[in-house]
């Protein structure tokens, strides 16, 4: 997850969309998802529950893209996956989630 160019591009699209100033460059030092999850707890100024939910949504959509590629031989661009994440996040907000 931390070395995949496709995944990093999706995350960067989402960070840009949200105006978050995080860098995926710091992921080079991470080896496990647990390390990444703990490191993300230091993101100041954001509701922890909202950040956790968004992280899970992004991972879920990337996982779905991986499955589409492996099992259905269908591939999307990182921008398309990011658009799907944005649409889903907006739906969550409409039904009451807060970012």
C-alpha positions, 0 to 999 in steps of 0.5 A: 500500500505504501509503495504503490504508485496508483494508491499514492496517486489516489491518496494525493487526489483526495488530500488535494480535494480536501485541502489537506497538507499531508505528504505521502512521501513520509510513507516511505518509512512505513512498513505496516498498516498499523504504523500508518494508522498510528501515524495518522493520529497526529493529523491535527485539527480533524475529527478523529472519527471522521478521519478514520471513516475516510481512511477506511473508505479510501482503503475500501475503494482501492481494494475494490479497484484491485479486485476489479483488476485481478478478477474482472480484468477491468482497470480505472484511472486513479482519478476515477477511483478518487471521484468514486471516493468523493461521491461516496463521502458526499453521500455519507455527509448527506445522510449525516456524517461530519468531516 
